[in-house]
Amino acid sequence: MRETMMLRSLMAVGDVSVNVKAGSMADWELRNCCDRQQIAFVATVGVYIFVILALWRTPLLTPFKLITVYLHEVSHALAAKLTCGKVEGIEVNLNEGGVTHTRGGWMCCILPAGYMGSAFWGMVLIVMSPNSITVRIAAGVLIASLIITFFLARNWTLRWLCLAFILFLVLVWVIQEVTKVKLLRYTVLFIGTMNCMFAVYDIYDDLIQRRVHTSDAEKFAELYPLCPCNGVGWGVIWGIFSFLCLCAAVYLGLIILD
């Protein structure tokens, strides 16, 4: 009798493990599209892209463009730390430029990390925005990173930016908790979309429209002349990566809402 019960228990455990495995494999597949929430998600991203492109050269987007520059520079800093380098400071300027002062590390990883990292963080923020728990985690991590960066900042523009966005995100969070309106979700989604778009547009602006020779792509081409691409070529590759991050983020967001 005991052996029969143990056999049944093992069979039940086996069934559960098979079901979990099958379910996890299906998690990456978009089976049902598109319900009202999914349509709203895609429509919101589309509206954000239109608004960002339409208002790109206006002062209205300046705070959000500066926060994307901040994430661009933070990506340089993280790449330096991960390749055993040292971060000596980060700057973000009102002209939408930024500098990360590093020493050591692998430049082959540090230089591409700005554009590619900005697109990656944008993808992460977009993917985390549809869920009420993950969007709070995303906002909390962003606030924590701004607090840390405040002490690493080399200029007051970045320090004021950190303080302003900490207060802004906290205010949006509090309003959401009080009114139950999903303001935090739409804010995080906008910042994520802005990061993906900024990487693509900035590469076009620096390397194709104006050809800025101090850009990360031009520096990368100078340091590694044996590679077949020039600065524009590397910029196009990084721009394609940024666009694919945006597409992947929308697809994963649809799966989460499925």
N, C-alpha and C positions, 0 to 999 in steps of 0.2 A: 504493500500500500504506500509506504513511504517513498519507494523507488518510483512508483507511478506518479506521485505528486511532484517529485523532483523533476521527472521527465517533462511533465506538463509545464512546470515553471520555466524550465530551460527552453521549451518550445515557445512559450509566451515571450520570453526575453528575446529569443531569436526573431520572432515576428516583429517585435518592436524595433529591433535594430535594423531590420530590413526596411521597415516603413520609414524610419528616420533617414536612412541613407537615401532611399528613393526620393523622399521629400526634399532633402538638401540638394540633390542633383537637379530637381525641377525648379529650385528657387531662382535660378538664373534665367529661366525661360518666361517670357511674357505670354501668358496663355489667354488672358482676358483683357481686351482693350476695345473701346475705351469707355469707362463709365464717367459720371459727372465729375468726380474728383480728379481723375486722370486728365480729362479735357481741360479742366480749370488749371491744373498744374502746367500743362504744355502751353496753354494760352497765356498764363502769367509770365512764363519764361519768354515767350514771343513778344509780349508787350514790353517787358523789361529790355529786351534787345533793341526794339524799335526806339524806346525812350532814350536809351544810352547812346545810340548812334545819332539821334536827332539833337540831343542836348550835349554832345561830346565837348564842344568848344565853348560852352556856356559856364558861368560860375556856379550854376546850380549843382553840378556834379563834382565840383572841386573837392569837397570833403571825402566823397567816396573814392575819387581817383587817388587822393592822398593815402587812403587806407589800403588801396591796392598796391601803391608804391611801397608802403610799409611791408605788406606781405611778400612783395618781390624781394625786398632787402633782407627780410627775415629768412627767406629761403636761401639766399647767399650765406647768411650766418650759420644756418643749420648745416649746410653742405660743408662749410669750413670746419665746424665742430665734429661732424661725422667722419671727416678725413684727417682728424688729429691736428687741425689748425686752431688758431686762437682768434677770437673775435674781440677787437679793440674798441669798437663803437659802431653805431648805426646813425645815419642822417637821412632825414626826409625834408625836402625844401618846398617852398610855396610854388616854385616853377614846375612842380610835379617831377622833379628829379630826386635821386637818392644815391647814397654812397654807403657801402658797408666796408669798414676798415678791418681787414683780416691779415693774419701773419701765418705763413705755413699753409698746410693743407694741399689738396690736389686741385689745381686750377681747372683741370679738365672736368671736374665735377662742380666746382664753385661757380664758374662762369655761366654754364647753362641752367644752373639751379634757379636763377632769378625768374626768367620767363616760364620755364617748365614748372617750377615750384608754385608760381602764382596761379597757373592753370590747374595744377593739382589741388591746391587748397580751394580754388573755386569749385572744382568738381566735388570735393568732400563736403563743402558747405551746401551745395545744391542737393546732394544725396541725403544729407542729414536733415534738411528742412521739412520734408513731408511728415515726419513722425514727431509727436509732441514731446517725447522723451529725448530723442537724439538732437532735436533742435535746441533744447535747453543745454545739453552737453556741449554742443557746438558754440553756443553763446558764452557759456562758462569758460571754455578753453580759450576763446578769443579774448575775453576780458582778462584772464590770467596772463596771457601772452602780452597784452598791452601794459599790464602792471609791471611785468619783468622788463619789458623794453623801455619803460620810463626811466629805469636806472641805468640802462645801457646807452641811452640816447646821447648823441654828441651835440645836438642843437635844440633850442627851445621850441622850434616848430614841431618837431617830433614829440616832444614832451607835452605840448599843448594838444596835439592831435590825440595822443594816448588818453589824456584826461577827458577830452571832449567825447571820445567814442566810448570810454568806460561809462560816463554819465548817460550818454545816449542809449546804450544797450541796456543799462540797468533801468532807465526810465521806461523803455519799450517793454521790458520784461515785467515790470510792476504793473503797467497799464494792462498788459495781457492777463495777468493773474487776477486783476480786479474786474475787468470788463468781460473777460473770456473771449475777446476778439483776438484772432491769431496774428497779432502784429509782429511778434518775434519771428514767426515762420516766414512771413513775407519779407522782413528785414534781412534775415540770414540768406534767403533765396536771392534777394537783390544783390547783396554783397558777393555771393558766390558767382552769379551771372556776370557781375561787373568784373570780377577777377579773370574769368575766362575770356571775356571780350577785350579787356585791357591788354592781355598778353598778345592777342591777335592784332589788335589795332596799333599797339605800340611798336610791334615788330614792323608792320607796314609803314608807320610814320617815320621810324628811325632809319630803316634800311632801304626802303623803296622810294618813298616820296621825297625824303630829305637826305638820305645816305649820311647818317651821323657816324663818323669814324671812331668815336669813343664808345660806341655801343658794345654790349657784351658779346654779340655775335662777331663784330669786327675784331675785337680783342682775341676772341677764341681762334679766329682764322689766322691772326698774326702769330699766336703762340704755337699753333699746330699747322704749319704750312704744308706738311706732307699729306694732310687730309685733302680730298678732291674738291671740297666746297670752299668758296669765299664767304665773306660775311653775309652777303645776301642769301647765299645758299643755305647757310646754317640758320639764318633767320626764318627762311621759308619752312625748313624742317621743324623748327621749334614752333612756328605758327600753326603748322598742320597738327602737331601734337596738342597744342592748346585747343584747336577746334574739335579734335577727337575727344578731348576731355569733356568739352561741353556736351557733345552728342552722347557720350557714355553716361554722363551725369543725368541727362534727361531720361535715357533708357532705364537706368537703375532706379530713378525716382518713380517711373511708371510701374516697375516691378514691386517696389515697396508699397505703392498704393493699390496693387492688384489684390 
